[in-house]
Amino acid sequence: MRMDEVGYVEIKPGIPPDPAHLVQLIKVMRNQKASMLLMEDFYNKTTASLVAEKAGAKLLVLPTDVGARPEIKDWFTLVETALKQMAEAR
C-alpha cells in the first residue's frame, strides 16, 4: 500500500490551526484525492473529524503506544494494529 503525505492539521505540533490553514488543507486533500486522515489517539478529534468530513476522507484514530488498547501488549502488535486499520480503510 502506498501512502503520500499531503499535509498536517496542525502547522506545528501543539499549535492549533487557524481557519485559513484548515480551508487550504481541505482543498489540498480534495485535489489530491486523499482517502484518509490519520491522527494519534490522544488528541481531541473534533477538528480532525471536521477536516476529514469536508475533504471526503476517512478519519483513522491510530494507537500510538504499547498499552494504548488492552490488546496491544508489544511493539509488533502496535504496528500490526495500525497497518490493519489503514488497510481496512482503503
N, C-alpha and C positions, 0 to 999 in steps of 0.2 A: 504494500500500500504506500503510495507516495503522498506526502503532505507538504504543502508550501505555506509558509507563514505570510500573512498579508497585513498584519497589524496587531496592535495591542489595545485593550480597553483603557488601561492606564498608560499615559505617556511615559511616566516614570513610576517605578514601584512605590506604592503607598500614597501617591498623589492623585486625588480624584480627578477624572477627566472633565473638561468643560464641554458644554453642549456642542460647540463648533467641532471639536475633535470627534465626538460621537457621531455627528452627522457625516463627517468625512469618512470615518471608519465604516459606517453602514454603506456608503456609496462604493467604497473600495471592495467591501465584501460582496456586494451585489455584482459589481463589474467583473470581479474575479471568480464569481460563482462559488464562493466559499460555502461549504456544506456544514461546517462545524465551527463552533466557538468553544474552545477549551478553557476551563477555569479550575483553579485549585479549590478543594473542598472547604477551606477555612474562610473564604471570602463571602461576603454578603452577595447573593446572586441577583439582586434587583436590577442593577444596571446591565449586567451581562445578559439577563433574560430579555430585557427590552431591546438591546442591540441585536441579539440573535433573532428575535421575532421580526424586527423591522428589516433585517438583512435576508430573511428567509433561510436561516441556518438552524441547526440543532444545537442546543446548549448541552455540553457534556461537563458534568461536575466530577472531576477526577480525584481519586485519593492521592495524597502526596507523601504519606509516611506509613511505615510499618505500624500496624495497630490502628490505623485510621478507621478501619472497619474490623469487626471481630474476626472475619475470615482471613485477613491479611496479617500473617504471622512472620513473614520474611520478605526480603527484597524481591525475590523471584516472583512471589505471589502478587506483590505490589505492581510490578511491571506487567505481569500477565493480566491482571485485572484492568489496568489502564488500556492495554492493547485490545483486550476483548471488548471493552466499551466502545472504543473507536471503530473497531471492525464492525460491530453490530449497528453502529450509527450510519454507516455508509449507505 
